[in-house]
Amino acid sequence: LAAGLRAAGAMTSNSDRLAINSLAQWCAENELTEIRLTKAFPSIGDNSVSCSQMGRDFSVKMAVRGTPNPNFRRVEAQVFDDRNRPLLTITTIVGRNS
């Protein structure tokens, strides 16, 4: 019985972690999509935005860096939970729209 309870607890914990990571991914994807939709070439630098998904609060740190080709920028979205623990990082390349 004890082993079954531990297994059920582990499954619940994994399910919660997966749900939180999915919500964090939505936050990161929303910020990256906003950059693409504005069609503005992002400025190099860092900024932070808050994001709420399904009643949970997250912080998204956006870091824009140059690349060897000046027509592209590397954009990284790192998501933190409400205790400022990193959850995930998504990185993409954004090109200059001519």
Secondary structure as GFF3:
##gff-version 3
##sequence-region A 1 98
A	DSSP	alpha_helix	2	38	.	.	.	ID=ss1
A	DSSP	beta_strand	45	53	.	.	.	ID=ss2
A	DSSP	beta_strand	56	66	.	.	.	ID=ss3
A	DSSP	beta_strand	72	80	.	.	.	ID=ss4
A	DSSP	beta_strand	86	95	.	.	.	ID=ss5
###
